[in-house]
């Protein structure tokens, strides 16, 4: 090493150290993740538990999840039906008394020449889930509904105040699908 300058020798040692570090890091890396070639720059580690298929979840957890998903879908369909005056999807998410009440309400709005638009943010909790029925307790936050004339699109009436209220929903399993059968609001509906 007499012919090499000291700076070149240090650079050579640094290159050897860097190579050793890279090789040891590659040996400790999970090869399945590396071979996928994907990059998630969100700064959040992927949640492996959430990525597991629902079939691996315990049956009680899967049942509660299914009930809550259908309950949320119910609210999406109701908002759309009230905003468009189209009750065609109501039988997909509601049954019995609740389905009839919603169809009647939408028909009454159509006769009055109005539609109602607003948004409700459900915060449901499955209180009980049995083979054929479930009870959901929800502290709903709602903005609206605002009432509009169908023909002109102009808003009618005052501005509704945002509010939170308590709901008790009973879901029944009809044809293998959870549907909202009834909704009750207690006298003191604060939550």
Rosetta blueprint (number, residue, H / E / L):
1 X L
2 X L
3 X L
4 X L
5 X L
6 X H
7 X H
8 X H
9 X H
10 X H
11 X H
12 X H
13 X H
14 X H
15 X H
16 X H
17 X H
18 X H
19 X H
20 X H
21 X H
22 X H
23 X H
24 X H
25 X H
26 X H
27 X H
28 X H
29 X L
30 X L
31 X H
32 X H
33 X H
34 X H
35 X H
36 X H
37 X L
38 X L
39 X L
40 X L
41 X L
42 X L
43 X L
44 X L
45 X L
46 X L
47 X L
48 X H
49 X H
50 X H
51 X H
52 X L
53 X L
54 X H
55 X H
56 X H
57 X L
58 X L
59 X H
60 X H
61 X H
62 X H
63 X H
64 X H
65 X H
66 X H
67 X H
68 X H
69 X H
70 X H
71 X H
72 X H
73 X H
74 X H
75 X H
76 X H
77 X H
78 X H
79 X H
80 X H
81 X H
82 X H
83 X H
84 X H
85 X L
86 X L
87 X L
88 X L
89 X L
90 X H
91 X H
92 X H
93 X H
94 X E
95 X L
96 X H
97 X H
98 X H
99 X H
100 X H
101 X H
102 X H
103 X H
104 X H
105 X H
106 X H
107 X H
108 X H
109 X H
110 X H
111 X H
112 X H
113 X L
114 X E
115 X E
116 X E
117 X E
118 X E
119 X E
120 X E
121 X E
122 X L
123 X L
124 X E
125 X E
126 X E
127 X E
128 X E
129 X E
130 X L
131 X L
132 X L
133 X E
134 X E
135 X E
136 X E
137 X E
138 X E
139 X E
140 X E
141 X E
142 X E
143 X E
144 X E
145 X E
146 X E
147 X E
148 X E
149 X E
150 X L
151 X L
152 X L
153 X L
154 X L
155 X E
156 X E
157 X L
158 X L
159 X L
160 X L
161 X L
162 X L
163 X E
164 X E
165 X E
166 X E
167 X E
168 X E
169 X E
170 X E
171 X E
172 X E
173 X E
174 X E
175 X L
176 X L
177 X E
178 X E
179 X E
180 X E
181 X E
182 X E
183 X E
184 X E
185 X L
186 X L
187 X L
188 X L
189 X L
190 X L
191 X L
